[in-house]
Amino acid sequence: MNIKSHGQRLHLANTIAGLDQAYVVTVVFSKWDVPRAETAGVRQPDYLYNWLLRLMVERLSWFARDNGDTIKMTFAQVRGMDPAKLEQYVEHLKGCETTIDWASLHLPVRIDTPANRRMLQVADACCGVICSAFEWDNFGNNETRYLEALKPRLWCRAEGRLHSYGLKINPFPHPRHDWATDFCRMP
């Protein structure tokens, strides 16, 4: 799937929003807005990737638990990242004190490419929609309409803290995106 134009992205967001059985769980991290990120090692690729993976696995396990189900996780292969590292890190997390509900996860994790898994294409498209809201283009614009269209499919627990669950944003409130605080108020 090669979604580039505004019309394609808006159509995609609206199509996904119309899927009653689809939910979006994502993590947004702005490493440029975290003080001392460089000295804390947050910008080191493995550290950052593992930490974000942990946040995602937590939320996926909570989603499955809250829905009385188990979930099989399939992650997209990341260029330059050995898939074994991801698998090893998830195994490492099992021995750590976390809030991951391991009983709600069907392990081991799977790693594949969007070319082989249509749902990874959908996940990648959702990430593109969300990225458009948080990243500025070459002219200093960001596009929140796609995310607005997708909002009904963002997973949120009954407590209504979207920024902690289906759209985990860090840091929150986001220092460069005042609109995100209002957006995360449910419904």
N, C-alpha and C positions, 0 to 999 in steps of 0.2 A: 504494500500500500504506500503510495507516494503522495501524501496530502500536502499541497503547497499553497494553494490559493485560498483567499478569504472565504469565498463561497463554499469550497470543499470542506474547510474546517468547520464552518457554521453548520453545514448540512450534516456532517459527521457528528458533531456535538448534539444536535437535535435528534438524530437517529438513535444514538446511544441513550439519550434521555428518555426516549420512548420505549426502551426495552424494560419491561416490568421485572424481569428476573436478573437484571444486571445491577451491580453495585460497584462503585469506584472507591478504592482505598488507596491513598497516595501519601507520600511524604515530600514536603517542600522544604528545602534547606538552602538558606542564603549564606554561604560561607563568607561572603564579602561583608556581611553585616554583623558578624560575631566578633566582638573585641578580642584581640590577642589570638585569633584563630591560627595564625602562622606559628606562634610560639607554642601553642597547645598541640600542634601537630594535626589539627583538623583538616588542613589542606593536603595532607599526605594521602594519596589516592586509596591505599588499602585501608587506612584507619577510617577515613570518611565513608567509604563504601560499606565497610563492616558495620559501622555505627548506624547508617541509614538502613541497612539490611535488617538489623536488630529491631529498629522502630517499625519497619514494615511487617516483619514476622510477628511481632507483638500484636499489631492491629489485625492482621489476618487471623490469628488465633482467637482474639476476642470476638471478631465477627462470627467465626464458626461456632464458638461456644454460645454466644448470645442467640444464635439461630438453631441451637441444638444439633449441630452437624459437625463433620470433620472436613478439613480442606486439604487438597493436594496442591502444593505450591510448585509452579513452574516459573522459573526466572529466565529472562533473556540472557544469552551469552553476551558479555561485555568485551569489546575488543581490548586486547592487552591484559585481560584478567583470566587467570587460569581457573576453569570451573571447579577444580578440586579445592581451591582456596575457599570458595563459597561453601561447598559441602563441609569442609573441615571447620569453618567458622560456625556453621549451624550446629555441628556436633559439639564444638567448644561451648556454645551458649547453653546446651543442655546441662552442663556442669556448673553453670553460673547462677547466681541469684538474679532472676528476672521476673517479669510479670507475664511471660509467655505461658499460655495454657497449652502445654505440650500434648495433652490428651485430645485436643481439638485439631491436631495436625497429623496428617498422614505423611510420614517420612519414609524414605529420604526425599529431599527436594530434587526436583528435576530441572535440568538446564537444557535449553533448546534455543532455536533461532526463530524469529518471526516468520521467516520463509517456510518453516515447518509447522508452525502452530498459529492458526488464525486468531486465537484469543490473545496471543502475544502481539499480534498486529493491532488488535483493538486496544490493548493496554498501552502500546507505544503511541497510538493515536491520542488516547486520553492524556498521556504525558505531554504530548505536543500542545494540546489544548490548554493544559494547565501552565505549561511553560510560557505560552503566549500571554498569559495574564501577569506573570511575574517578571519576565525578561523584557527589557526594552529593545526595540529594533534600532536600526542605524539612525533613525530620526528622533529617538527618545520617546517613542510611543509603545504602549502595551495594550493588549486587546483582552478585555475581561468578558466580552459578550459570549465567547465560547464557554467559559467557565460558568457564567450565569445560566446558559442553556443546560449545562451538565449538572447543575446543582441538585435537581431532584434525585439523581442517582448516586450522589456522594453519601457514603454511609455515615450515619450519625446515631449514637446511642440515645436513649430516652432523655438523658440529661441535657442534650442539645448543644454539646461543645464540639461543633464540627471541626474546629482547629486542633482538637486533640485526637480525633478519630479518623474520619474519612478523608480529611484534608489536613493532615498533621503539618503545621507550619512552625518552623524554627528559624529565627526567633519570632516569638509572638508576644505582643503585637509587633507586626513587621514594621521596621523603622522607615522603609521607603515606600510602603504601600498602605496608606491609611484606609483605602477602600476595603482591605482584607478583613479588618475588624468588623465593619458593618456586614460584609458578605457572610461572615461566619455566624452571625446571629440567625438562628433558625426561626421560622421555617424557610 
